[in-house]
Amino acid sequence: MSLIDTAAEMFKQQLGENGSNIDTDGITSALSDLLGEQNGSLDLGGLISKFQNVDLGALVNGWLGDGANESLSADSLRDLLGGDQVSEFASKLNLDSNSAAETLSKMLPELLDKNSQGGSLKDIASDMLGKLF
């Protein structure tokens, strides 16, 4: 499973019952448009850079570490990704913008936390290969 697919599953889980009628492939596509690079893959390093550029570096460093994760507000998420982009993402999934922003603000810390160890990103390619063999 690719990182963007993992993010889509996490997003759907965070939605709970509200996500039961949303296709995971649709979430994957919408997340690729919102967070992905040109090839649709998810670059966690690039995402972390975005956090650092809007003075949320300390927050993201906590997620990368081994301690408890501080929460990300929906407003901070909109500042990070852009309110129009979050609204467009929500529209693609037939969600209201607030629900999408709240869900993303819960999913992103979990995604970064699960793909990091000791303050650094895991080597995701090696981790995925390890799961295959």
C-alpha positions in Angstrom: 0.0 0.0 0.0 1.4 3.4 -1.0 1.7 6.3 1.4 -1.2 8.2 -0.3 -3.4 5.0 0.0 -2.5 4.8 3.7 -3.4 8.5 4.2 -6.7 7.9 2.4 -7.5 5.0 4.8 -6.6 7.1 7.8 -8.8 9.9 6.5 -11.7 7.5 6.1 -11.2 6.1 9.5 -11.2 9.6 11.0 -14.5 10.4 9.3 -16.1 7.4 10.9 -19.7 6.8 9.9 -19.6 10.0 7.9 -17.1 8.4 5.6 -19.0 5.1 5.0 -20.4 6.3 1.7 -17.2 7.8 0.4 -15.1 5.6 -1.9 -11.4 5.2 -0.7 -10.3 5.7 -4.3 -12.0 9.1 -4.3 -10.3 10.1 -1.1 -7.0 9.0 -2.6 -7.5 11.1 -5.7 -8.6 14.1 -3.7 -5.6 13.8 -1.3 -3.3 13.5 -4.2 -4.6 16.7 -5.6 -4.4 18.4 -2.2 -1.1 17.0 -0.8 0.6 15.2 -3.7 3.3 16.1 -6.1 2.9 16.1 -9.8 3.1 12.3 -10.0 0.4 12.0 -7.3 2.8 10.6 -4.6 2.9 12.0 -1.1 6.2 13.6 -0.1 6.2 13.8 3.7 9.4 15.8 3.7 7.8 18.4 1.5 4.7 18.5 3.8 7.0 19.0 6.8 8.6 21.9 5.0 5.2 23.5 4.6 4.6 23.3 8.3 8.0 24.9 9.0 7.3 27.7 6.5 4.1 28.7 8.5 5.8 28.6 11.9 4.4 25.2 12.8 7.8 23.4 12.9 7.7 22.8 16.6 4.3 21.2 16.3 5.4 18.9 13.5 8.6 18.0 15.4 6.4 16.7 18.2 4.6 14.4 15.8 7.9 13.1 14.5 9.2 12.4 18.0 8.2 9.5 20.2 6.1 11.5 22.7 2.5 12.6 22.7 1.1 14.5 19.7 -0.2 18.0 20.0 -3.3 18.7 18.0 -3.5 20.7 14.8 -6.4 23.1 14.6 -8.6 23.2 11.5 -7.7 26.9 11.1 -4.0 26.2 11.2 -4.6 23.5 8.6 -6.3 26.0 6.3 -3.4 28.4 6.8 -1.0 25.6 5.9 -2.8 24.2 2.8 -4.9 27.2 1.8 -8.6 27.6 2.5 -9.6 27.4 -1.1 -7.7 24.2 -1.6 -9.3 22.6 1.5 -12.7 23.7 0.2 -12.0 22.2 -3.2 -10.9 19.0 -1.5 -14.1 18.9 0.5 -16.2 19.5 -2.6 -14.6 16.5 -4.4 -15.8 14.3 -1.5 -19.2 15.9 -1.0 -18.1 17.1 2.5 -18.5 20.5 4.1 -15.3 22.4 4.3 -15.3 22.4 8.1 -15.7 18.6 8.3 -12.9 18.1 5.8 -10.5 20.5 7.6 -11.2 18.9 11.0 -10.7 15.4 9.7 -7.4 16.4 7.9 -6.2 18.1 11.1 -6.6 14.8 12.9 -5.2 12.6 10.1 -2.0 14.5 9.3 -0.5 14.3 12.8 -1.3 10.5 12.9 0.2 10.0 9.4 3.4 11.8 10.3 3.6 10.1 13.7 3.2 6.6 12.2 5.8 7.3 9.5 8.5 8.6 11.9 10.7 7.3 14.7 13.0 9.1 17.1 12.3 12.5 15.5 13.0 11.5 11.9 11.0 10.2 9.0 11.3 6.4 8.5 12.8 5.2 5.3 9.4 4.5 3.9 10.7 2.5 0.9 12.6 0.2 3.1 9.7 -0.1 5.5 7.4 -1.1 2.7 9.9 -3.7 1.4 10.2 -5.1 4.9 6.5 -5.7 4.9 6.5 -7.5 1.6 9.3 -9.9 2.5 
